[in-house]
Amino acid sequence: MTHPYSSIPELSDHQSGGPIIRIPTGQDVPFTARVRALVDTAEFQRLRHITQLGLAGRIYPGATHTRFEHALGVFHNALRYLWQLGKDSRFAAAVDVHRAEVLMVAALLHDLGHWPFCHPIEDMGLPDLPPHEAFADEFLSPDRELGQVLRDEWRIDPAEVLDVLVARTDSLPLRLIRSILSGPIDIDKMDYLERDSLHAGVPYGRNFDRNRLIQSLLVNEAGDGLAISSKGKTAAELMVFARYVMFSEVYWHHAVRSATSMFARSFFELYQRLDLRTLFQQSEYEVISALRKESIDSPVASLLDGVFGAKRKLHKRVIEFSLYQTPDLYRSLAGRPYAELIEVGNRVLAQAEMALGRTLAPTDLLIDAPPTHKEVEFKVDVFQPKEGVYRPLSSVSPVVAALAKTQFDDYVKRVRVFAEPALAKELAGRKEFVEWLTTAASE
């Protein structure tokens, strides 16, 4: 029986040994002429100059891989998903060849609008901040090279790609496609867990069976998203755990969050002086240079120098806690507007000045707390073929029930107070510090 997507060059060429581009680790990504045409555009090439993990590279020396590499990995996953899901008659009926190609392009371009340090900047929830989706819209406009390549080489309207990346219309096939790009077992997570783990030099994101999980993919009962067969249950459980440990040990590692809090405070103090629409279209190096130039003679110059200067000097932990350690204090700070966190920090700093009998710099103490938005819950159904029923993975897996709900954020994303190294050493041993913080948070 002929595969429904066998006419797609990137799938047929991949099966028959066509042109490839190689990315770590051992991935041979199909690189047909029309894929090359997209990748060679200026809009896509800018992703070469934006690292995937940003500030984590200051802690994990190998974590300097780019969104360019990641985008190719996600595109490769899209091909693997399509080849598997094409065997599901309900998927093939909902997603024709054209829609499958739209998904492929959306996978390649899913990070198109991201700018350097996009996530820590967006986490602050600052007013008048252009969303990264706006840049994707701009880069795909009719007068840009990328939009022209889509129409001429792929026969795809750029608006179709944007509709996958940022939902503007609704239909069952679109919901199904979007679940592949952004959902519990999506092609984005499938790539970044492995790639980030590889480059950070840790094993945590690679310890689940991707091949088994992909081979278990099928359409859910409603027909508007992905599910897995029972043979993929263990692989899915291990993926949940991989994600949990990667957040705990890499993305929210205390030193990574220290660098993030130093960068965030610097950006907060400087962003209103900058032309963000221009800045956010520049390379990571150019953004760092612009911020450091603007910070000269400002209180945050030392913070940026500590993160990006010749000699790294990060703030140190004074205290950290999760929801389960000090629930009331955690709730009083987690999800709080960034400007309010600064005010709380200033009140704590005033207490420290009185206790120590000396004046401290306004950036000597920083509070880092989880943002308002939560990570996507791992909600996926498992099809039990013997019974012919779909059941939520969390109902048949104690691992998923424990790790994949909102507690994931509440435990992994801790509230931390960082301070200039010498000050942190003085404050860490003071029993009254928690009282200062509690009082400051309640005022």
C-alpha positions in Angstrom: 0.0 0.0 0.0 1.4 3.4 -1.0 2.1 5.8 1.9 -0.2 8.9 1.6 2.8 11.3 1.8 5.2 9.4 -0.5 4.9 12.2 -3.0 6.5 14.7 -0.6 10.1 15.0 -1.8 11.6 15.4 1.7 9.9 12.1 2.8 10.6 10.1 -0.3 14.1 11.4 -0.7 14.9 10.6 2.9 13.8 7.1 2.4 15.9 6.7 -0.8 19.1 8.5 0.4 18.6 12.0 -1.1 20.6 15.1 -0.1 21.0 15.8 3.6 22.4 18.3 6.1 23.9 16.8 9.3 23.3 18.0 12.8 24.2 16.6 16.2 23.7 13.9 17.2 23.8 11.7 14.1 20.7 13.3 12.5 20.6 13.3 8.7 18.0 16.0 7.8 16.6 15.9 4.3 17.9 19.0 2.4 16.1 19.3 -0.9 16.4 22.4 -3.1 13.2 23.9 -1.6 14.3 23.3 2.0 17.7 24.9 1.1 15.8 27.9 -0.4 14.1 28.5 2.9 17.2 27.9 5.0 19.3 30.3 2.9 17.0 33.3 3.4 18.2 36.1 5.6 15.2 35.7 7.9 16.1 32.1 8.7 19.9 32.6 8.7 19.5 35.1 11.6 18.7 32.0 13.8 22.4 31.1 13.5 23.1 34.1 15.7 20.6 33.3 18.5 21.6 30.6 21.0 18.9 28.1 22.1 19.6 28.4 25.8 20.9 31.9 26.1 22.2 32.5 29.6 22.6 28.8 30.4 25.7 28.9 28.2 27.3 30.9 31.0 27.0 27.9 33.3 27.2 25.0 30.8 30.1 25.7 28.5 28.8 23.5 25.7 25.3 24.9 25.7 25.9 27.4 22.9 23.9 25.6 20.2 21.6 27.8 18.2 18.0 28.1 17.3 19.1 27.4 13.7 20.3 23.9 14.7 17.2 23.3 16.8 14.8 24.4 14.0 16.4 21.8 11.7 16.0 19.1 14.4 12.3 20.0 14.8 11.8 19.9 11.0 13.4 16.4 11.0 11.0 15.3 13.8 8.1 16.6 11.7 9.1 14.2 8.9 9.3 11.3 11.3 5.9 12.1 12.8 4.3 12.4 9.4 5.7 9.1 8.2 4.3 7.4 11.3 1.0 9.2 11.5 0.4 8.7 7.7 -0.2 5.0 8.6 -3.3 6.1 10.7 -6.2 6.3 8.3 -8.0 9.0 10.3 -4.8 11.2 10.3 -4.4 10.7 6.5 -8.0 11.6 5.9 -7.7 14.9 8.0 -4.3 16.0 6.8 -3.8 16.0 3.1 -0.4 16.4 1.3 -0.7 20.2 1.3 -1.5 20.4 5.0 1.4 18.0 5.7 3.8 20.3 3.9 2.4 23.3 5.8 3.2 21.5 9.0 6.8 20.7 7.7 7.4 24.4 7.0 5.8 25.5 10.3 8.2 23.1 12.1 11.2 24.6 10.3 10.0 28.2 11.0 8.5 27.7 14.4 11.1 29.9 16.1 11.3 32.4 13.3 10.2 35.4 15.4 12.3 34.7 18.5 14.9 37.3 19.5 18.0 36.9 21.7 17.1 36.1 25.3 13.4 36.0 24.3 12.1 33.8 27.1 13.6 35.6 30.1 12.5 38.9 28.6 8.9 37.7 28.0 8.7 36.1 31.4 8.9 39.6 33.0 5.5 40.5 31.4 6.6 44.1 30.6 4.1 46.5 29.0 4.6 47.6 25.4 6.8 44.6 24.6 6.3 43.4 21.0 5.3 39.7 21.0 7.7 37.4 19.1 4.7 36.4 16.9 4.7 39.9 15.5 8.2 39.4 14.1 7.2 36.1 12.6 4.4 37.9 10.8 6.8 40.6 9.6 9.4 38.1 8.4 6.7 36.2 6.4 5.3 39.4 4.8 4.9 39.4 1.0 7.8 41.8 0.4 10.3 39.6 2.4 12.4 36.9 0.8 11.1 34.1 3.0 7.5 34.8 2.0 8.4 34.8 -1.7 10.2 31.4 -1.3 7.2 29.9 0.4 4.9 30.9 -2.5 7.3 30.2 -5.4 9.0 27.0 -4.2 6.4 25.5 -1.9 3.1 26.9 -3.2 2.2 27.8 0.3 0.6 31.0 1.4 2.6 32.5 4.4 -0.7 33.1 6.1 -1.2 29.3 6.3 2.1 28.9 8.2 1.2 31.8 10.6 -2.1 30.2 11.3 -0.4 27.1 12.6 2.1 29.1 14.6 -0.5 31.4 16.1 -4.1 30.2 15.9 -6.2 32.6 13.8 -8.8 30.2 12.5 -10.1 26.9 13.8 -10.7 23.5 12.2 -10.2 19.8 13.2 -7.2 19.4 10.8 -5.6 22.6 12.1 -6.0 21.5 15.8 -4.4 18.2 14.9 -1.5 19.8 13.1 -0.9 22.3 16.0 -0.9 19.5 18.5 2.1 18.0 16.7 4.0 21.3 16.9 2.8 22.3 20.4 1.5 19.7 22.8 2.5 17.2 25.4 4.5 15.0 23.0 5.3 17.6 20.3 8.2 17.7 17.9 9.6 20.8 19.6 10.0 19.1 23.0 11.2 15.9 21.3 14.1 17.9 19.9 15.0 20.4 22.6 15.1 17.8 25.5 17.7 15.7 23.6 19.6 18.6 22.0 19.8 20.7 25.2 20.9 17.7 27.2 23.6 16.8 24.6 25.1 20.3 24.5 24.8 20.9 28.3 26.7 17.7 28.8 24.1 16.0 31.0 22.2 12.7 30.3 18.8 13.7 31.6 17.0 14.7 28.4 18.2 11.8 26.4 17.0 8.9 28.7 13.8 8.1 26.9 13.0 6.0 23.9 12.2 8.4 21.1 11.8 5.8 18.4 9.4 3.8 20.5 7.4 6.9 21.3 7.1 8.0 17.7 6.2 4.4 16.6 3.3 4.5 19.1 1.8 7.8 17.8 -1.8 7.8 16.6 -4.8 10.2 16.6 -6.8 10.7 19.8 -10.5 9.7 20.2 -11.8 13.2 19.3 -9.6 13.3 16.1 -8.1 16.7 17.0 -4.8 15.8 18.7 -2.2 13.1 19.3 -2.5 10.0 21.5 -0.2 7.0 21.9 -0.8 3.3 21.8 -0.1 1.3 25.0 3.3 0.2 23.7 4.5 3.8 24.0 3.5 4.2 27.7 6.9 3.6 29.2 8.6 5.9 26.7 6.1 8.6 27.5 6.7 8.2 31.3 10.4 8.6 30.7 9.9 11.7 28.6 7.9 13.3 31.5 10.7 12.5 33.9 13.3 13.8 31.4 11.5 17.1 31.1 11.2 17.4 34.9 14.9 16.7 35.5 16.0 19.1 32.7 14.0 21.9 34.3 15.4 21.1 37.7 19.1 20.6 36.7 19.5 22.8 33.6 16.8 25.4 32.8 16.1 26.3 36.5 19.6 25.5 37.8 20.4 28.1 40.5 23.4 29.6 38.7 21.4 29.8 35.4 18.7 31.6 37.3 21.3 33.9 38.9 22.5 35.0 35.5 18.9 35.3 34.3 17.9 37.5 37.3 21.0 39.7 36.6 20.1 40.0 33.0 16.4 40.6 33.7 17.1 43.4 36.1 19.4 45.0 33.6 16.9 44.8 30.8 14.1 46.2 33.0 16.2 49.3 33.8 17.2 49.9 30.2 14.5 48.7 27.8 12.5 52.0 27.7 15.6 53.7 26.3 15.9 51.3 23.4 14.2 50.8 20.1 13.0 47.2 20.7 11.7 46.5 17.3 15.1 47.2 15.9 17.0 45.6 18.7 15.0 42.3 18.6 15.9 41.7 15.0 19.6 41.8 15.7 22.1 39.0 16.7 22.7 38.0 20.3 26.2 39.6 20.2 24.6 42.9 19.0 21.9 42.8 21.7 24.5 42.3 24.4 26.7 45.1 23.0 23.7 47.5 22.8 22.7 46.7 26.4 26.2 47.1 27.8 26.7 50.4 25.9 23.4 51.8 27.2 24.3 50.7 30.8 27.5 52.8 31.0 27.3 54.8 34.2 24.1 53.1 35.3 23.5 50.9 38.4 23.1 47.8 36.2 26.5 48.1 34.4 28.1 45.8 37.0 25.4 43.2 36.5 25.9 43.0 32.7 29.6 43.0 33.2 29.2 40.1 35.7 27.3 38.1 33.1 28.9 39.0 29.9 32.2 40.6 30.9 35.8 39.2 30.7 35.5 37.8 34.2 32.2 36.1 35.2 30.8 37.3 38.5 27.4 36.0 39.3 25.2 36.8 42.3 25.0 33.9 44.9 22.0 32.3 46.5 20.9 33.7 49.9 17.8 31.5 50.1 15.6 29.4 47.9 12.2 27.6 48.5 9.4 25.8 46.7 5.7 25.7 47.3 6.1 22.7 49.5 8.7 24.2 51.8 7.2 27.6 52.6 3.8 27.7 50.9 2.6 31.1 52.1 5.8 32.9 51.3 6.1 31.1 47.9 2.6 32.1 46.9 3.3 35.7 47.9 6.1 36.0 45.4 5.5 33.4 42.6 3.7 35.0 39.6 4.1 38.5 41.0 4.6 41.4 38.5 8.3 42.0 38.0 8.2 45.6 39.2 6.7 44.4 42.5 9.5 41.9 42.9 12.0 44.8 42.6 10.0 46.7 45.3 10.1 43.7 47.6 13.8 43.4 47.0 14.4 47.0 47.8 12.5 46.7 51.1 14.7 43.6 52.0 17.8 45.6 51.0 16.8 48.4 53.4 16.6 45.9 56.2 20.0 44.5 55.3 21.5 48.0 55.3 20.2 48.7 58.8 21.5 45.3 60.1 24.9 45.7 58.5 25.3 49.4 59.1 26.4 50.3 55.6 24.9 51.5 52.3 24.3 48.8 49.6 23.9 49.2 45.8 20.3 48.9 44.6 21.3 45.9 42.4 23.1 44.0 45.2 20.0 41.9 45.9 17.7 40.4 43.4 14.5 38.2 43.7 13.9 35.5 41.1 10.4 34.0 41.1 8.4 31.9 38.7 6.4 33.8 36.0 2.6 33.8 35.8 2.3 31.3 33.0 2.7 27.6 33.6 4.4 24.9 31.6 2.1 22.8 29.4 0.7 19.9 31.3 1.5 16.4 30.0 -2.1 15.5 29.1 -2.1 12.7 26.5 -4.4 9.7 26.1 -3.2 6.1 25.8 -5.2 3.8 23.5 -5.8 0.3 25.0 -6.3 -1.9 21.9 -7.7 -5.0 23.8 -10.4 -2.9 25.3 -10.7 -0.4 22.5 -10.7 2.6 24.8 -8.6 5.7 25.4 -7.4 6.5 28.9 -5.5 9.6 30.2 -1.8 8.6 30.7 -2.0 10.1 34.2 -4.7 7.6 35.1 -2.6 4.6 34.2 0.8 6.0 35.3 1.8 7.0 38.8 4.9 8.7 37.4 2.9 11.0 35.2 0.3 11.6 37.9 3.0 12.8 40.2 5.2 14.9 37.8 3.1 16.1 34.9 0.5 18.3 36.6 0.8 21.9 37.9 3.0 20.7 40.8 5.8 20.5 38.1 6.0 24.3 38.1 5.5 24.7 41.9 8.4 22.4 42.8 10.9 22.9 40.0 10.5 26.6 39.6 11.7 27.9 42.9 11.7 31.3 44.4 15.3 32.4 45.0 17.0 35.5 46.4 20.4 36.3 45.0 22.9 38.8 46.2 26.4 40.1 45.4 28.8 37.4 46.5 30.2 39.1 49.6 26.7 40.2 50.7 25.2 36.8 50.1 27.7 35.3 52.4 26.8 37.7 55.1 23.0 37.3 54.7 22.9 33.6 54.3 23.6 32.9 57.9 21.1 35.4 59.3 18.0 33.7 60.8 16.0 37.0 60.5 16.4 37.1 56.7 13.2 35.0 56.2 11.3 37.4 58.4 12.6 40.4 56.4 11.5 38.7 53.2 8.1 37.7 54.6 7.4 41.3 55.9 8.6 42.9 52.6 6.4 40.6 50.5 3.3 41.4 52.6 3.7 45.2 52.6 
